[in-house]
Amino acid sequence: MTVGSAVVVLIVLAVLGYLWGLGPLSRLNAERAITPPAKVAGLDRITDPEIRSQAQLDQTRDALSRINDGKKVMVEAYGSLEGDRFYVLIALRGRVDIDKVVADSGASADKIKKIGSSTCIEAAGNLPTQCYRGSNTLTVIAQSANEGVAVDQVEPIAEEAFKAMR
């Protein structure tokens, strides 16, 4: 192997490490901003400061960033408070052990569903219907703020948001 080809291999490995969240460049990926989509499932992102404050979106974002070692976190809401479709999206740069989070949630095994690439929890007690979608570089949680929403209604929200924010 020539010096030139060795340099090319190292550059390719560095780029893949950055993109896939592996190796020393994974920290750079964790520092990237998370840009929320303007719409999810046809629902507008809530930008009204009063509603954002009422839903405690910014406070939740700051708290999650603190407990996750300062990683970039996004907390947004979509829909309307008066409507029957109101979702909260949480996105975190980096990998989250979704199986551990779900196990720690206290959800019983019959409430945990695997749909596509997402792991979902049906609403039970204080726990809202929610779906988790993750990779080495991004984890997205979609929660329904409405009662009676099935996991098959929340999972497409998690998947769409995950693809939009990768």
Secondary structure, DSSP 8 states (H G I E B T S, - for coil): --HHHHHHHHHHHHHHHHHHT-STTHHHHHHS-----SEETTEEB---HHHHHHTTHHHHHHHHHHHTTT--EEEEEEE-TTSS-EEEEEEEES---HHHHHHHTT--GGGEEEETTEEEE--BTTB--EEEEE-SSEEEEEEE-STT--HHHHHHHHHHHHHHH-
